[in-house]
């Protein structure tokens, strides 16, 4: 099946390249597949009439090109009231499809490399309270009360805590009310909630 799929895709690309300016995305895979089925059933037109020619599959693909795709960008909207996805926030992205006429490309510098987490968490039971894990994590969360932290980010920030320990202790502290669990794997110092979009106007 995979070999047949790749062979049909190769024929579609060759057909598009035979006509300069033809977008390969406009070639219909359904047309190529149906033509291949017809050739197998009828046992005719399997080999090209002339060496180097497109053959029946290529000619039919070019004769039934799909409409050009329109360039668009839009944000995902949650319409179902029982959806498990969170509400989309007002982040400035468009609500409707827009035609892209002038794209820009921004190359970002790679972020700092994080050191691998240790295999065993540091034992801080005999250290002063200010140096214990809970005090350090609370101080980190309180520096940005509205920031949502993931356990992996906190563990990487300190570098002496395993990810398993971080998950377990954050869940315990959230259950005790010391910190707040905002969502799956998201923690904050305050009970932070997102601001939903205003209701759409009915015209």
N, CA, C and O of each residue as an XYZ file, in Angstrom:
812
protein
N       0.824     -1.201      0.000
C       0.000      0.000      0.000
C       0.865      1.261      0.000
O       0.591      2.215     -0.728
N       1.908      1.249      0.825
C       2.774      2.423      0.883
C       3.513      2.627     -0.441
O       3.701      3.760     -0.885
N       3.933      1.518     -1.070
C       4.623      1.627     -2.357
C       3.697      2.198     -3.424
O       4.106      3.048     -4.215
N       2.442      1.730     -3.445
C       1.468      2.250     -4.402
C       1.205      3.732     -4.159
O       1.108      4.515     -5.104
N       1.089      4.111     -2.890
C       0.849      5.520     -2.556
C       1.998      6.396     -3.053
O       1.768      7.440     -3.663
N       3.239      5.969     -2.790
C       4.390      6.756     -3.218
C       4.479      6.824     -4.740
O       4.867      7.854     -5.293
N       4.121      5.727     -5.424
C       4.168      5.734     -6.887
C       3.157      6.719     -7.465
O       3.467      7.449     -8.407
N       1.942      6.743     -6.901
C       0.936      7.688     -7.383
C       1.348      9.128     -7.093
O       1.160     10.010     -7.931
N       1.906      9.365     -5.913
C       2.358     10.716     -5.585
C       3.473     11.159     -6.528
O       3.532     12.326     -6.916
N       4.352     10.239     -6.896
C       5.429     10.577     -7.831
C       4.869     10.964     -9.187
O       5.335     11.919     -9.808
N       3.865     10.218     -9.650
C       3.238     10.553    -10.932
C       2.558     11.915    -10.877
O       2.606     12.671    -11.848
N       1.926     12.233     -9.751
C       1.256     13.524     -9.618
C       2.259     14.668     -9.665
O       2.008     15.693    -10.300
N       3.399     14.495     -8.992
C       4.422     15.546     -9.000
C       5.011     15.706    -10.396
O       5.237     16.828    -10.851
N       5.259     14.593    -11.074
C       5.797     14.673    -12.434
C       4.811     15.360    -13.373
O       5.213     16.122    -14.253
N       3.528     15.093    -13.185
C       2.526     15.752    -14.021
C       2.511     17.255    -13.766
O       2.408     18.042    -14.708
N       2.611     17.661    -12.499
C       2.621     19.090    -12.183
C       3.878     19.770    -12.714
O       3.818     20.910    -13.176
N       5.011     19.082    -12.653
C       6.259     19.677    -13.132
C       6.305     19.788    -14.648
O       7.080     20.575    -15.191
N       5.476     19.002    -15.336
C       5.473     19.081    -16.799
C       4.849     20.372    -17.305
O       5.090     20.772    -18.444
N       4.051     21.027    -16.471
C       3.440     22.311    -16.827
C       3.996     23.362    -15.871
O       3.588     23.393    -14.710
N       4.905     24.217    -16.309
C       5.516     25.198    -15.398
C       4.463     26.071    -14.720
O       3.500     26.517    -15.344
N       4.676     26.301    -13.423
C       3.766     27.138    -12.657
C       2.608     26.401    -12.030
O       1.781     27.020    -11.361
N       2.520     25.095    -12.225
C       1.420     24.321    -11.649
C       1.768     23.912    -10.226
O       2.822     23.324     -9.981
N       0.883     24.224     -9.294
C       1.096     23.868     -7.894
C       0.775     22.387     -7.699
O      -0.339     21.966     -8.012
N       1.720     21.578     -7.191
C       1.423     20.149     -6.978
C       0.256     19.911     -6.028
O      -0.374     18.855     -6.084
N      -0.045     20.878     -5.151
C      -1.175     20.703     -4.238
C      -2.511     20.663     -4.972
O      -3.509     20.209     -4.412
N      -2.542     21.127     -6.201
C      -3.790     21.121     -6.961
C      -4.060     19.771     -7.613
O      -5.157     19.546     -8.124
N      -3.094     18.878     -7.606
C      -3.288     17.551     -8.194
C      -4.149     16.699     -7.269
O      -3.907     16.638     -6.063
N      -5.141     16.051     -7.835
C      -6.086     15.264     -7.046
C      -5.589     13.831     -6.905
O      -5.371     13.137     -7.899
N      -5.414     13.400     -5.669
C      -5.014     12.013     -5.430
C      -6.145     11.056     -5.784
O      -5.896      9.942     -6.243
N      -7.390     11.488     -5.571
C      -8.531     10.625     -5.903
C      -8.585     10.339     -7.401
O      -8.899      9.221     -7.808
N      -8.280     11.350     -8.227
C      -8.273     11.147     -9.679
C      -7.169     10.167    -10.069
O      -7.384      9.275    -10.890
N      -5.987     10.337     -9.477
C      -4.884      9.431     -9.792
C      -5.197      8.004     -9.365
O      -4.894      7.060    -10.095
N      -5.800      7.833     -8.193
C      -6.121      6.496     -7.706
C      -7.189      5.834     -8.572
O      -7.070      4.657     -8.909
N      -8.235      6.583     -8.936
C      -9.302      6.004     -9.756
C      -8.789      5.632    -11.142
O      -9.185      4.606    -11.696
N      -7.914      6.455    -11.703
C      -7.344      6.139    -13.015
C      -6.488      4.883    -12.943
O      -6.525      4.052    -13.850
N      -5.715      4.741    -11.863
C      -4.904      3.532    -11.703
C      -5.787      2.296    -11.580
O      -5.452      1.242    -12.119
N      -6.913      2.413    -10.876
C      -7.843      1.284    -10.767
C      -8.402      0.909    -12.136
O      -8.486     -0.271    -12.477
N      -8.782      1.917    -12.916
C      -9.332      1.640    -14.245
C      -8.307      0.941    -15.125
O      -8.652      0.040    -15.889
N      -7.049      1.352    -15.021
C      -6.020      0.727    -15.843
C      -5.797     -0.732    -15.456
O      -5.565     -1.581    -16.317
N      -5.869     -1.020    -14.154
C      -5.682     -2.404    -13.715
C      -6.854     -3.275    -14.160
O      -6.658     -4.408    -14.602
N      -8.078     -2.742    -14.043
C      -9.260     -3.528    -14.412
C      -9.304     -3.776    -15.919
O      -9.591     -4.886    -16.366
N      -9.018     -2.735    -16.692
C      -9.108     -2.854    -18.148
C      -7.827     -3.378    -18.784
O      -7.826     -3.773    -19.950
N      -6.741     -3.380    -18.022
C      -5.443     -3.834    -18.545
C      -5.079     -3.072    -19.811
O      -4.593     -3.658    -20.778
N      -5.313     -1.776    -19.801
C      -5.014     -0.944    -20.967
C      -4.386      0.356    -20.502
O      -4.746      0.883    -19.449
N      -3.454      0.872    -21.278
C      -2.819      2.147    -20.970
C      -1.893      2.095    -19.778
O      -1.601      3.123    -19.167
N      -1.426      0.899    -19.440
C      -0.543      0.780    -18.278
C       0.830      1.367    -18.583
O       1.414      2.061    -17.752
N       1.344      1.084    -19.783
C       2.625      1.640    -20.198
C       2.390      2.873    -21.059
O       1.459      2.878    -21.865
N       3.198      3.916    -20.917
C       3.019      5.122    -21.743
C       3.184      4.811    -23.223
O       3.922      3.902    -23.604
N       2.485      5.581    -24.047
C       2.587      5.382    -25.490
C       3.988      5.707    -25.991
O       4.503      5.030    -26.881
N       4.600      6.731    -25.431
C       5.933      7.144    -25.840
C       6.819      7.237    -24.610
O       6.351      7.625    -23.540
N       8.086      6.888    -24.745
C       8.997      7.011    -23.590
C       9.089      8.461    -23.123
O       9.243      9.375    -23.933
N       8.993      8.658    -21.816
C       9.084      9.997    -21.257
C       7.776     10.745    -21.191
O       7.736     11.847    -20.644
N       6.688     10.183    -21.734
C       5.396     10.858    -21.670
C       4.741     10.608    -20.319
O       5.152      9.722    -19.571
N       3.722     11.397    -20.018
C       3.082     11.318    -18.707
C       2.256     10.055    -18.541
O       2.190      9.501    -17.444
N       1.647      9.608    -19.576
C       0.751      8.477    -19.445
C      -0.651      8.934    -19.090
O      -0.912     10.126    -18.924
N      -1.552      7.961    -18.976
C      -2.960      8.280    -18.748
C      -3.181      8.943    -17.390
O      -3.982      9.872    -17.282
N      -2.483      8.481    -16.359
C      -2.681      9.050    -15.023
C      -2.283     10.521    -15.004
O      -3.020     11.356    -14.478
N      -1.137     10.842    -15.568
C      -0.689     12.231    -15.579
C      -1.610     13.129    -16.376
O      -1.868     14.263    -15.974
N      -2.115     12.635    -17.510
C      -3.004     13.462    -18.331
C      -4.326     13.730    -17.622
O      -4.855     14.840    -17.690
N      -4.857     12.720    -16.945
C      -6.130     12.932    -16.237
C      -5.950     13.853    -15.029
O      -6.827     14.661    -14.724
N      -4.824     13.731    -14.351
C      -4.572     14.615    -13.204
C      -4.512     16.061    -13.658
O      -5.073     16.939    -13.002
N      -3.830     16.324    -14.784
C      -3.737     17.696    -15.284
C      -5.074     18.197    -15.813
O      -5.356     19.394    -15.766
N      -5.897     17.280    -16.317
C      -7.193     17.696    -16.852
C      -8.198     18.007    -15.749
O      -9.197     18.683    -15.995
N      -7.943     17.522    -14.542
C      -8.894     17.723    -13.440
C      -8.184     18.315    -12.225
O      -8.289     17.789    -11.117
N      -7.470     19.398    -12.440
C      -6.782     20.058    -11.332
C      -7.790     20.669    -10.362
O      -8.853     21.140    -10.765
N      -7.442     20.652     -9.096
C      -8.282     21.259     -8.077
C      -8.133     22.778     -8.109
O      -7.187     23.312     -8.688
N      -9.073     23.452     -7.485
C      -9.006     24.914     -7.414
C      -7.814     25.334     -6.555
O      -7.456     24.620     -5.618
N      -7.197     26.470     -6.853
C      -6.054     26.919     -6.034
C      -6.468     27.115     -4.584
O      -7.564     27.598     -4.297
N      -5.586     26.739     -3.681
C      -5.865     26.921     -2.260
C      -5.738     28.392     -1.889
O      -4.840     29.087     -2.365
N      -6.632     28.851     -1.046
C      -6.542     30.232     -0.579
C      -5.729     30.271      0.711
O      -5.913     29.443      1.603
N      -4.839     31.237      0.793
C      -4.011     31.388      1.976
C      -4.838     32.048      3.077
O      -5.506     33.054      2.841
N      -4.791     31.495      4.242
C      -5.586     32.043      5.327
C      -4.925     31.741      6.664
O      -4.099     30.837      6.785
N      -5.310     32.517      7.648
C      -4.868     32.274      9.016
C      -6.011     32.635      9.946
O      -6.643     33.678      9.781
N      -6.275     31.798     10.901
C      -7.354     32.064     11.849
C      -7.059     31.314     13.131
O      -6.297     30.348     13.143
N      -7.662     31.764     14.192
C      -7.478     31.127     15.480
C      -8.552     30.076     15.699
O      -9.617     30.104     15.082
N      -8.246     29.167     16.579
C      -9.176     28.086     16.872
C     -10.233     28.568     17.852
O      -9.909     29.165     18.879
N     -11.488     28.310     17.539
C     -12.582     28.695     18.415
C     -13.226     27.450     19.007
O     -13.397     26.437     18.329
N     -13.572     27.544     20.259
C     -14.259     26.456     20.933
C     -15.752     26.765     20.917
O     -16.196     27.724     21.549
N     -16.520     25.966     20.203
C     -17.949     26.212     20.080
C     -18.777     25.311     20.995
O     -19.893     25.660     21.382
N     -18.223     24.161     21.332
C     -18.985     23.236     22.157
C     -18.910     23.652     23.622
O     -17.811     23.867     24.134
N     -20.042     23.772     24.313
C     -19.994     24.163     25.735
C     -19.404     23.084     26.625
O     -19.026     23.365     27.762
N     -19.318     21.850     26.128
C     -18.772     20.769     26.946
C     -17.373     20.392     26.484
O     -16.871     19.319     26.818
N     -16.747     21.275     25.717
C     -15.409     20.976     25.229
C     -14.423     20.950     26.388
O     -14.562     21.704     27.351
N     -13.428     20.076     26.289
C     -12.415     19.990     27.336
C     -11.310     21.017     27.148
O     -10.405     21.104     27.978
N     -11.366     21.803     26.064
C     -10.356     22.822     25.836
C     -10.749     24.119     26.535
O     -11.931     24.428     26.680
N      -9.756     24.859     26.958
C     -10.013     26.114     27.655
C     -10.495     27.175     26.671
O     -10.327     27.043     25.458
N     -11.098     28.230     27.217
C     -11.574     29.313     26.374
C     -10.396     30.053     25.749
O      -9.346     30.226     26.368
N     -10.596     30.480     24.520
C      -9.547     31.234     23.844
C      -9.532     32.654     24.381
O     -10.571     33.310     24.468
N      -8.351     33.120     24.739
C      -8.224     34.457     25.295
C      -8.083     35.502     24.195
O      -7.776     35.178     23.048
N      -8.307     36.743     24.557
C      -8.189     37.848     23.611
C      -6.710     38.166     23.427
O      -6.161     39.037     24.101
N      -6.070     37.443     22.499
C      -4.635     37.580     22.303
C      -4.282     38.418     21.088
O      -3.113     38.480     20.707
N      -5.266     39.066     20.468
C      -4.980     39.944     19.349
C      -4.998     39.278     17.992
O      -4.875     39.963     16.976
N      -5.149     37.956     17.939
C      -5.191     37.281     16.651
C      -6.572     37.433     16.022
O      -7.557     37.600     16.742
N      -6.665     37.377     14.689
C      -7.959     37.628     14.029
C      -8.948     36.506     14.279
O      -8.569     35.347     14.450
N     -10.233     36.871     14.296
C     -11.297     35.894     14.469
C     -11.733     35.280     13.142
O     -12.282     34.179     13.117
N     -11.490     35.987     12.043
C     -11.931     35.516     10.741
C     -10.731     35.219      9.860
O      -9.619     35.677     10.124
N     -10.970     34.445      8.807
C      -9.914     34.114      7.864
C      -9.467     35.362      7.119
O     -10.290     36.172      6.695
N      -8.169     35.507      6.966
C      -7.599     36.656      6.278
C      -6.691     36.179      5.156
O      -6.043     35.139      5.267
N      -6.650     36.940      4.084
C      -5.759     36.633      2.974
C      -4.362     37.154      3.287
O      -4.190     38.329      3.608
N      -3.376     36.286      3.193
C      -1.992     36.659      3.488
C      -1.357     37.191      2.209
O      -1.235     36.467      1.222
N      -0.958     38.444      2.232
C      -0.344     39.063      1.055
C       1.110     39.439      1.279
O       1.861     39.565      0.312
N       1.525     39.620      2.513
C       2.893     40.057      2.782
C       3.409     39.355      4.030
O       3.443     39.960      5.101
N       3.815     38.082      3.915
C       4.300     37.373      5.103
C       5.684     37.860      5.511
O       6.487     38.262      4.670
N       5.945     37.821      6.785
C       7.254     38.172      7.322
C       7.799     36.989      8.108
O       7.046     36.247      8.739
N       9.097     36.824      8.062
C       9.765     35.719      8.742
C      10.712     36.307      9.781
O      11.568     37.128      9.451
N      10.561     35.891     11.022
C      11.427     36.348     12.108
C      12.235     35.162     12.617
O      11.665     34.152     13.028
N      13.544     35.279     12.592
C      14.437     34.223     13.061
C      14.814     34.533     14.504
O      15.429     35.562     14.784
N      14.447     33.651     15.407
C      14.696     33.852     16.826
C      15.991     33.162     17.232
O      16.335     32.095     16.723
N      16.685     33.781     18.141
C      17.901     33.175     18.665
C      17.538     31.984     19.548
O      16.546     32.034     20.275
N      18.321     30.927     19.492
C      18.018     29.775     20.358
C      18.141     30.146     21.819
O      19.027     30.906     22.210
N      17.254     29.605     22.613
C      17.271     29.889     24.038
C      18.439     29.215     24.734
O      19.140     28.400     24.134
N      18.646     29.548     25.979
C      19.764     28.935     26.715
C      19.531     27.441     26.908
O      18.405     26.989     27.114
N      20.603     26.703     26.837
C      20.515     25.262     27.026
C      20.357     24.949     28.515
O      21.090     25.467     29.358
N      19.382     24.088     28.814
C      19.136     23.712     30.200
C      19.954     22.470     30.551
O      20.082     21.534     29.761
N      20.488     22.499     31.733
C      21.231     21.348     32.211
C      20.262     20.198     32.511
O      19.139     20.442     32.952
N      20.677     18.966     32.279
C      19.788     17.836     32.585
C      19.483     17.765     34.071
O      20.316     18.111     34.909
N      18.279     17.314     34.385
C      17.868     17.208     35.779
C      18.630     16.083     36.472
O      19.009     15.104     35.829
N      18.856     16.215     37.768
C      19.609     15.177     38.492
C      18.782     13.907     38.627
O      17.553     13.964     38.582
N      19.433     12.768     38.792
C      18.679     11.513     38.973
C      18.001     11.417     40.332
O      17.030     10.678     40.493
N      18.514     12.167     41.320
C      17.956     12.136     42.674
C      17.828     13.570     43.166
O      18.728     14.383     42.956
N      16.714     13.885     43.820
C      16.517     15.227     44.360
C      17.429     15.469     45.561
O      17.783     14.544     46.291
N      17.796     16.726     45.744
C      18.649     17.092     46.874
C      17.859     16.990     48.177
O      16.721     17.449     48.263
N      18.470     16.390     49.175
C      17.834     16.246     50.485
C      18.039     17.541     51.268
O      19.156     17.866     51.672
N      16.937     18.280     51.477
C      17.042     19.567     52.167
C      16.343     19.547     53.526
O      15.965     20.598     54.045
N      16.173     18.376     54.094
C      15.472     18.295     55.380
C      16.282     18.893     56.518
O      15.714     19.312     57.527
N      17.594     18.939     56.372
C      18.437     19.432     57.457
C      19.009     20.816     57.155
O      19.956     21.251     57.809
N      18.440     21.509     56.169
C      18.898     22.857     55.851
C      18.008     23.878     56.549
O      16.966     23.530     57.104
N      18.424     25.128     56.517
C      17.627     26.189     57.145
C      16.323     26.346     56.366
O      16.291     26.050     55.171
N      15.245     26.805     57.010
C      13.941     26.891     56.327
C      13.976     27.701     55.035
O      13.287     27.356     54.075
N      14.765     28.769     54.995
C      14.782     29.610     53.793
C      15.376     28.893     52.591
O      15.128     29.292     51.453
N      16.159     27.838     52.824
C      16.795     27.107     51.736
C      16.058     25.819     51.379
O      16.500     25.066     50.511
N      14.943     25.569     52.045
C      14.205     24.352     51.743
C      13.384     24.523     50.468
O      13.100     25.633     50.019
N      13.022     23.387     49.917
C      12.402     23.389     48.592
C      11.090     24.160     48.561
O      10.842     24.916     47.622
N      10.257     23.982     49.558
C       8.957     24.646     49.531
C       9.105     26.157     49.583
O       8.393     26.869     48.875
N      10.011     26.659     50.404
C      10.208     28.098     50.494
C      10.755     28.656     49.180
O      10.360     29.742     48.756
N      11.653     27.925     48.542
C      12.217     28.407     47.282
C      11.172     28.423     46.173
O      11.119     29.363     45.380
N      10.342     27.384     46.115
C       9.304     27.331     45.082
C       8.263     28.420     45.313
O       7.828     29.070     44.362
N       7.855     28.630     46.572
C       6.884     29.681     46.861
C       7.433     31.059     46.501
O       6.708     31.900     45.970
N       8.712     31.288     46.790
C       9.312     32.579     46.444
C       9.344     32.774     44.932
O       9.133     33.883     44.441
N       9.607     31.694     44.193
C       9.630     31.791     42.732
C       8.246     32.102     42.186
O       8.107     32.952     41.306
N       7.222     31.430     42.691
C       5.862     31.664     42.210
C       5.357     33.046     42.591
O       4.619     33.665     41.825
N       5.741     33.539     43.760
C       5.265     34.845     44.205
C       5.953     36.000     43.484
O       5.444     37.121     43.493
N       7.101     35.743     42.860
C       7.742     36.797     42.063
C       6.882     37.184     40.863
O       6.877     38.342     40.446
N       6.163     36.224     40.315
C       5.224     36.498     39.218
C       3.895     35.857     39.533
O       3.633     34.747     39.068
N       3.040     36.512     40.308
C       1.808     35.863     40.795
C       0.872     35.397     39.686
O       0.125     34.437     39.876
N       0.901     36.062     38.527
C      -0.028     35.693     37.459
C       0.602     34.772     36.422
O      -0.056     34.396     35.453
N       1.853     34.408     36.608
C       2.497     33.513     35.648
C       2.108     32.074     35.950
O       2.021     31.670     37.110
N       1.877     31.311     34.898
C       1.558     29.898     35.038
C       2.839     29.092     34.866
O       3.510     29.182     33.838
N       3.164     28.311     35.873
C       4.401     27.530     35.877
C       4.080     26.057     35.656
O       3.079     25.539     36.149
N       4.950     25.401     34.906
C       4.878     23.955     34.745
C       5.933     23.296     35.634
O       6.977     23.893     35.896
N       5.671     22.074     36.098
C       6.658     21.407     36.957
C       8.037     21.299     36.306
O       9.053     21.441     36.988
N       8.085     21.050     35.001
C       9.384     20.930     34.333
C      10.143     22.254     34.358
O      11.368     22.260     34.476
N       9.427     23.380     34.247
C      10.084     24.685     34.273
C      10.658     24.976     35.662
O      11.762     25.506     35.784
N       9.906     24.629     36.699
C      10.394     24.877     38.061
C      11.595     23.984     38.362
O      12.582     24.437     38.941
N      11.507     22.715     37.967
C      12.619     21.799     38.213
C      13.871     22.246     37.468
O      14.976     22.164     38.005
N      13.704     22.721     36.226
C      14.862     23.190     35.462
C      15.424     24.484     36.049
O      16.626     24.734     35.955
N      14.568     25.308     36.652
C      15.031     26.575     37.233
C      15.983     26.328     38.404
O      16.999     27.011     38.534
N      15.658     25.359     39.251
C      16.500     25.099     40.415
C      17.623     24.115     40.095
O      18.741     24.270     40.586
N      17.336     23.115     39.283
C      18.382     22.199     38.851
C      18.773     21.123     39.833
O      19.682     20.346     39.541
N      18.127     21.035     40.996
C      18.482     20.004     41.974
C      17.269     19.175     42.383
O      17.269     18.543     43.440
N      16.223     19.181     41.531
C      14.984     18.470     41.831
C      14.635     17.592     40.634
O      14.726     18.037     39.490
N      14.244     16.369     40.888
C      13.792     15.515     39.799
C      12.374     15.913     39.396
O      11.633     16.503     40.182
N      12.013     15.583     38.172
C      10.686     15.946     37.681
C       9.597     15.205     38.450
O       8.536     15.769     38.716
N       9.847     13.959     38.807
C       8.855     13.191     39.567
C       8.599     13.839     40.922
O       7.451     13.958     41.348
N       9.671     14.259     41.604
C       9.507     14.922     42.900
C       8.751     16.231     42.755
O       7.922     16.569     43.600
N       9.034     16.976     41.679
C       8.377     18.263     41.486
C       6.882     18.081     41.258
O       6.076     18.819     41.825
N       6.507     17.109     40.437
C       5.088     16.833     40.206
C       4.395     16.459     41.518
O       3.318     16.970     41.826
N       5.006     15.585     42.269
C       4.381     15.084     43.497
C       4.210     16.191     44.535
O       3.156     16.290     45.164
N       5.232     17.021     44.718
C       5.146     18.042     45.753
C       4.235     19.195     45.344
O       3.521     19.739     46.187
N       4.245     19.577     44.071
C       3.326     20.627     43.636
C       1.878     20.188     43.808
O       1.033     20.979     44.228
N       1.591     18.938     43.487
C       0.231     18.435     43.665
C      -0.157     18.428     45.146
O      -1.298     18.740     45.487
N       0.777     18.077     46.018
C       0.494     18.058     47.456
C       0.269     19.474     47.982
O      -0.652     19.701     48.767
N       1.096     20.421     47.560
C       0.942     21.797     48.035
C      -0.342     22.426     47.505
O      -0.979     23.220     48.198
N      -0.724     22.075     46.275
C      -1.978     22.600     45.734
C      -3.172     22.030     46.492
O      -4.150     22.737     46.735
N      -3.096     20.751     46.866
C      -4.173     20.162     47.649
C      -4.295     20.767     49.031
O      -5.382     20.790     49.608
N      -3.177     21.263     49.574
C      -3.200     21.899     50.894
C      -3.564     23.372     50.828
O      -3.730     24.010     51.867
N      -3.693     23.932     49.616
C      -4.052     25.337     49.480
C      -2.875     26.289     49.552
O      -3.071     27.504     49.586
N      -1.653     25.766     49.576
C      -0.481     26.647     49.638
C      -0.287     27.360     48.306
O       0.036     28.547     48.273
N      -0.485     26.633     47.209
C      -0.447     27.213     45.869
C      -1.734     26.821     45.158
O      -2.565     26.111     45.723
N      -1.901     27.275     43.936
C      -3.132     27.014     43.196
C      -2.809     26.270     41.908
O      -1.883     26.626     41.179
N      -3.586     25.236     41.647
C      -3.477     24.505     40.386
C      -4.510     25.082     39.429
O      -5.714     24.926     39.630
N      -4.026     25.751     38.383
C      -4.910     26.451     37.462
C      -5.477     25.506     36.410
O      -6.630     25.648     36.002
N      -4.675     24.549     35.974
C      -5.103     23.609     34.944
C      -4.208     22.391     34.976
O      -3.392     22.252     35.887
N      -4.343     21.500     33.997
C      -3.489     20.306     33.960
C      -2.011     20.681     33.855
O      -1.566     21.189     32.826
N      -1.258     20.428     34.919
C       0.166     20.723     34.913
C       0.507     22.191     34.961
O       1.608     22.568     34.559
N      -0.398     23.049     35.440
C      -0.160     24.489     35.518
C      -0.406     24.963     36.942
O      -1.460     24.696     37.520
N       0.569     25.667     37.504
C       0.480     26.123     38.886
C       0.818     27.606     38.961
O       1.584     28.125     38.150
N       0.230     28.282     39.954
C       0.483     29.707     40.170
C       0.344     30.001     41.653
O      -0.207     29.205     42.414
N       0.862     31.175     42.051
C       0.783     31.558     43.457
C      -0.613     32.023     43.834
O      -1.022     31.880     44.987
N      -1.353     32.578     42.877
C      -2.707     33.060     43.137
C      -3.695     32.287     42.280
O      -3.316     31.610     41.325
N      -4.952     32.397     42.633
C      -6.007     31.714     41.886
C      -6.307     32.520     40.634
O      -7.303     33.240     40.571
N      -5.445     32.393     39.646
C      -5.502     33.194     38.425
C      -6.449     32.554     37.433
O      -6.463     31.333     37.280
N      -7.252     33.386     36.747
C      -8.161     32.905     35.708
C      -7.972     33.750     34.466
O      -7.632     34.930     34.550
N      -8.196     33.137     33.307
C      -8.045     33.851     32.044
C      -9.242     34.755     31.792
O     -10.324     34.539     32.338
N      -9.034     35.769     30.960
C     -10.100     36.697     30.599
C     -10.723     36.243     29.289
O     -10.059     36.300     28.254
N     -11.983     35.791     29.296
C     -12.581     35.308     28.046
C     -12.853     36.455     27.090
O     -12.881     37.621     27.483
N     -13.053     36.101     25.823
C     -13.370     37.100     24.817
C     -14.766     37.662     25.055
O     -15.631     36.956     25.573
N     -15.001     38.919     24.686
C     -16.354     39.469     24.817
C     -17.306     38.757     23.871
O     -16.871     38.245     22.839
N     -18.597     38.711     24.194
C     -19.551     38.027     23.305
C     -19.614     38.695     21.947
O     -19.488     39.914     21.828
N     -19.813     37.872     20.920
C     -19.861     38.393     19.557
C     -21.144     39.184     19.336
O     -22.199     38.866     19.885
N     -21.020     40.220     18.520
C     -22.186     41.033     18.199
C     -23.007     40.358     17.101
O     -22.457     39.876     16.110
N     -24.305     40.328     17.283
C     -25.215     39.729     16.305
C     -25.735     40.835     15.397
O     -26.362     41.792     15.852
N     -25.466     40.685     14.115
C     -25.906     41.698     13.151
C     -26.989     41.120     12.248
O     -27.493     41.815     11.366
